[in-house]
Amino acid sequence: MKTSTDRILTTHTGSLPRPKPLLDLILAREKGDTIDAAAFEAATVKAVDQVVAQQVACGIDIVSDGEMSKPSYTTYIRHRVEGIAHDPRAAEKGRDIMIGRDLLAHPDFGNSRRNFSASPFPGCVGPLKYKDRSALDRDLANLKAAAAKSNPADVFMTAPSPGILTRFIINLHYPNEDAYVESLAEMMKTEYRAIVEAGFVLQIDCPDLGSCRNNQYRDLSDDEFRRKIAERNIAALNGAIEGLPADRMRLHICWGNYEGPHSFDLPLLKIIDIAFKARIQAFSIEAANPRHDHEWEDLKTFKIPSDKILIPGVIDSTTNFVEHPKLVAQRIQRYADIVGRERVLAGVDCGFGTAVRTDPIVADSIVWAKLKALGEGAAIASQRLWGSKAA
C-alpha cells in the first residue's frame, strides 16, 4: 500500500456522485428497461474520466473510478454472475434485514431514511458462477485510461466481501449460510485477482464486520456474532485472496452509511482483532461520525500489528457539514500519534454514492467541498508532522 515518508496521503472509500445522465441509465436498467449499451458505455467512460480528474483536483492522492458503472457497491454483481436474479422473496427478506436495532428502538425515525437504494435486493436462485468478465474488464480499462490522464499517486478499485454479499444478495438456493459464503468467496476470486493484476489496489468492502451485527444478525449476542459470523467471514475472505500481495489490498469496515442513531453499533475494539486476521495490509475505518469519533482513544489500548496501515475516516459521509481543514488535521494527528505518521492515510468514513438514488444524502457539490477540505486538512497535518519537509 502506497504511503509517504514526507506527507499524509489522502484517499476515500470508493463511491462518488454519478452524473445525472449516467444515473438515469443505471436506474432504468435496474428497473428492467432496455437501455442502449453504447450510450451506457459512453456515459460511463465520460463519468470515470471526470470523476478521476475531480479527485486529483481536490487533492486526493489515491483515487478510484467512483463506482460510476455500478448500481451499488454490492448488487452490481448480479449483472456478472449466473445464479442471481430479482425475486419477490428476496425483496421482502431484504427489507427486513436492513432494519437495525437502533431503528427498532426509534420507530419515530423517518422511514424515508431507511431506504438503501431505489432497487430491491436480488436473490441467489441457483449455483453461483462468474459468467462474463466483459463488464469487469471495461471497468478496469476505463479506470486505467482515466488515471493515465490525471496521474494520481495510486489507484484503487472496490469489490464486496463474501460476507456482505449475504446481506444484499439474498440466499434462496444454498442449504445454509456457511455454504453460501463459501460459494460467494470462490466466485469473487475472479474480481479480486483481476483488480490486483490490473495494477490497482484492491479495496474489499467489509461492512459485514460492523453494520451487519446491528441488522442482519441483530438476534445474536456480540460473542455469537464474533465467533459464528465474523471469524467465518474473514476465513472465507482469506481463502478468496490467497496468493494476492497484502500490500496491494485494503479492507473497509463500516457500521452503515446512514444518518441515524447508531446506538447499537458494535465497538471497534470488539471487531478489530478479527479484522486484522485478514491477510491485508491497510484498514479503512469510520473515525469522523459522532458514534465512532472517540475510538482513537480505544485504539491506543490495543496492540496494532506493526505491518498494518490505518485509513481513518477524517470526514463524514452522511451529513452536509463541510469539515474545517484544521479539524481534519486534528483527526489525522490522533492516528499518527498511535501508529506513526508513515502508517496513516487520510480517508472518508464511507462512500458518497454507495447506491444509486435520486435523493442523495449529501449534495454533489458538498461532496467535492468535503473532499477539498480533506486535502487541505492533510496538508496542514503534514506540515505539523514533518515541518518544512512536507510537500
Buried (B, 14 or more C-beta within 10 A) or exposed (E): BBBBEEBBBBBBBBBBBBBEEBBBBBBEBBEEEEBEEEEBBBBBBBBBBBBBBBBBEBBBBBBBBBBBBBBBBBBBBBBBBBBBBBBEEBBEBBBEBBBBBBBEEEEEBEEEEBEBBBBBBBBBBEEBEBBEEEBBEBBBEBBBEBBEEBEBBBBBBBBBBBBBBBBBBBBBBBEEBEEBBBBBBBBBBBBBBBBBEBEBBBBBBBBBBBBBBBBBBBEBEBEEBBEBBBEBBBBBBBBBBEEBEBBBBBBBBBBBBBBBBBEBBBBBEBBBEBBBBBBBBBBBBBBBBEBBBEBBEBBEEEEBEEEBBBBBBBBBBBBBEBBEBEBBBBBBBBBBEBBBBBBBBBBBBBBBBBBBBEEBBBEBEBBBBBBBBBBBBBBBBBBBBBEEEBE
